[in-house]
């Protein structure tokens, strides 16, 4: 089956490679010439487990092509997947749909037959109906829309896409079902659950799922505070709760706060959606506040724990397995510490370059773990990278003051 994908970010590129991997012919469109050139030359534009090999394989098999040519992309297929970014509006907190509007307004110019547009970008409830309206207006061809939210995690994106817990497909017209079944034939054959709903429900499932997971983490972070005070063991507490199948073990790891480009942004967007519908969702509001407060509390904990204002930070990425530092707890905490005149050395296996774009030379970057150990007596672990577990084997380990905010040691 031929598919066009608009947008080659995390969602667009991973989906494209996975669809190519199961035998579809995929054409990826992006307006960033530089990105497209890199991808054509097998150079990954994001750091993601297994992505480089998959890109190379897909290009060799000729199942994937990259282009900046809108007319070519829209003519290529009658299945068009929208996977452009929907960042957070800094002022209002709502999702910014500029890239969606740019994409559909350009796509509209080239529509020459009936099309199905499938939205994978996370968009507020009602957006797909708006998209349908814009595309259908004055268009002689039949335009259908489907909402197909993504649930993949950075660092595990390929695995999550290939082995999903569920695939959610929101449609308002039964004509869409057959082409969507073809698109997901590989997963249907393997009995992965495919849930068809109406479009509005599919849009809301994405926000509700992210908000629920965020609530779970915020909850365990608060329990960690209490356990710390009571000298109870938070990991046993987490396990003791998680073994109850109604609660589940996943996403009960305490940490320095929730970061990344999804949870913080999507919870704000959900709050905004509720507000627009004259509702205050008190749990969501509390979760958002609790998470911001967590960064501050962690900075306070660091200040109290060490007797000197000089520390080495291990980990800058918002979680292990990625070079992404968007809304990274490490960076939010470092900002508090810098405001209190801390001198900070830092090391991260992947995220130094991206951190430099935010913090510049306000902190001192180390090339490896050993350098951090030489630079400071006081070590704080802020990202759960596998390699940080080795520090127990360092001869200097016993003499160090270590604050492990990820509970990996
Ligand atoms: C999240 C969701 O997990 C995906 O299902 C969803 O598709 C994605 O957002 C999205 O909306 O695109 P992601 O942001 O990649 O994925 O990262 P997570 O693994 O969910 O972690 C988010 C944050 O929570 C990280 O800062 C992580 O360290 C933290 N976390 C996670 C904890 O502190 N404890 C946990 O037990 C789990």
Boltz pocket constraint, residues with backbone or C-beta under 6 A from the ligand:
constraints:
  - pocket:
      binder: B
      contacts: [[A, 122], [A, 150], [A, 151], [A, 152], [A, 153], [A, 154], [A, 155], [A, 210], [A, 213], [A, 217], [A, 250], [A, 251], [A, 252], [A, 253], [A, 254], [A, 255], [A, 256], [A, 257], [A, 258], [A, 259], [A, 260], [A, 261], [A, 262], [A, 263], [A, 266], [A, 318], [A, 319], [A, 320]]
      max_distance: 6.0
